């Protein structure tokens, strides 16, 4: 659709914008906006990610361009307490 032409002329359009929507999935989740080239990003993408001295889970991530991102995160304690579901067979 964006790269079209008639054989003689080629119309190429490059769009560099955020595409998509982040929706909050849990009541206790929150969003973090950060630069990917910082110690903060390294702490989030560690094997045991930490934010404000608590372990977190990254639920979703959106790259925004220019090395920046938005992440929906939740503290592990809040996530695990919400997963207690009674299954009746």
ChimeraX attribute file (.defattr): number of C-alpha atoms within 10 A of each C-alpha:
attribute: neighborCount
match mode: 1-to-1
recipient: residues
	/A:1	7
	/A:2	9
	/A:3	9
	/A:4	11
	/A:5	11
	/A:6	7
	/A:7	6
	/A:8	5
	/A:9	8
	/A:10	10
	/A:11	10
	/A:12	11
	/A:13	10
	/A:14	7
	/A:15	8
	/A:16	9
	/A:17	9
	/A:18	11
	/A:19	10
	/A:20	7
	/A:21	7
	/A:22	13
	/A:23	9
	/A:24	14
	/A:25	13
	/A:26	14
	/A:27	10
	/A:28	12
	/A:29	17
	/A:30	15
	/A:31	17
	/A:32	12
	/A:33	15
	/A:34	16
	/A:35	16
	/A:36	18
	/A:37	10
	/A:38	11
	/A:39	10
	/A:40	13
	/A:41	16
	/A:42	13
	/A:43	13
	/A:44	19
	/A:45	14
	/A:46	9
	/A:47	8
	/A:48	11
	/A:49	18
	/A:50	18
	/A:51	15
	/A:52	7
	/A:53	7
	/A:54	12
	/A:55	14
	/A:56	20
	/A:57	20
	/A:58	18
	/A:59	15
	/A:60	14
	/A:61	15
	/A:62	16
	/A:63	17
	/A:64	16
	/A:65	12
	/A:66	9
	/A:67	11
	/A:68	15
	/A:69	17
	/A:70	17
	/A:71	18
	/A:72	20
	/A:73	23
	/A:74	23
	/A:75	19
	/A:76	16
	/A:77	12
	/A:78	15
	/A:79	17
	/A:80	10
	/A:81	9
	/A:82	12
	/A:83	8
	/A:84	8
	/A:85	7
	/A:86	6
	/A:87	5
	/A:88	4
	/A:89	3
